[in-house]
Amino acid sequence: MSGTSESHVQLGASSTTILQKMVRVTVGKMGFKKSDADECLLMRAEDQVTVILCVYINDMLVVGDKLAVEAFKKEITKFFNTKEEGM
């Protein structure tokens, strides 16, 4: 990610029981891989661009290249109702 603009966004989901479903969808349908360090940490690397998700209960922190984060935000709305709560 060096030399690129980075972005981070916190998205709030509409259900407090979303963690397990979020992990299943992001791993199964969106190509993310679970971290060995923590099951709430997920990563996806494509074309030398990495998006990192930290999911906790009904919150998600998204970190990565600005364009990749924007694409992720659009993609995740296919599976969940989300709202952006900060940048």
C-alpha positions in Angstrom: 0.0 0.0 0.0 3.0 2.3 -0.1 2.6 5.3 -2.4 -1.2 5.0 -2.4 -3.9 6.8 -0.6 -5.2 4.7 2.3 -8.7 4.9 3.8 -10.4 3.4 6.8 -14.2 3.3 7.4 -16.3 2.0 10.2 -19.6 0.5 9.1 -22.3 -0.2 11.6 -24.6 -3.2 10.7 -28.2 -3.4 11.6 -28.0 -6.6 13.7 -26.1 -7.2 16.9 -25.7 -10.9 16.0 -24.1 -10.3 12.7 -20.5 -11.3 13.5 -20.7 -15.0 12.5 -22.7 -14.3 9.4 -20.3 -11.5 8.4 -17.4 -13.8 8.8 -19.1 -16.6 6.7 -20.1 -14.2 3.9 -16.8 -12.3 3.7 -14.8 -15.6 3.8 -17.2 -17.6 1.6 -18.5 -15.2 -0.9 -16.1 -12.3 -0.9 -12.8 -14.1 -0.9 -11.5 -12.9 2.5 -9.2 -15.2 4.6 -9.3 -15.4 8.4 -6.2 -14.4 10.3 -4.5 -17.0 12.3 -4.0 -14.4 15.1 -7.7 -13.6 15.6 -10.9 -14.8 13.9 -12.3 -11.3 13.8 -9.5 -10.1 11.6 -10.0 -10.9 7.8 -7.9 -10.0 4.8 -8.2 -10.0 1.0 -5.3 -9.3 -1.3 -5.9 -8.8 -5.1 -3.7 -7.2 -7.7 -1.2 -6.0 -5.0 -4.0 -4.2 -3.1 -5.0 -5.5 0.4 -8.2 -4.8 2.3 -8.2 -5.6 6.0 -11.4 -6.1 8.0 -11.7 -6.1 11.7 -15.2 -7.3 12.7 -16.5 -7.0 16.3 -20.2 -7.7 17.1 -22.0 -5.2 14.9 -19.1 -3.0 13.9 -16.5 -3.4 11.1 -13.3 -1.4 10.5 -12.2 -1.5 6.9 -8.6 -0.5 6.1 -6.9 -0.4 2.7 -6.3 1.5 -0.5 -9.1 4.1 -0.9 -10.4 2.6 -4.2 -10.4 -0.9 -2.8 -12.3 0.3 0.4 -14.9 2.1 -1.8 -15.3 -1.1 -3.9 -15.7 -3.2 -0.7 -18.3 -0.8 0.7 -20.3 -1.2 -2.5 -19.8 -5.0 -2.5 -20.8 -5.6 1.1 -24.2 -3.9 0.6 -25.2 -6.8 -1.6 -25.2 -8.9 1.6 -25.9 -6.6 4.5 -27.7 -3.3 5.3 -24.9 -1.0 6.4 -24.4 2.6 7.4 -21.2 4.5 7.4 -20.4 6.0 10.8 -17.0 7.6 10.3 -13.8 7.9 8.4 
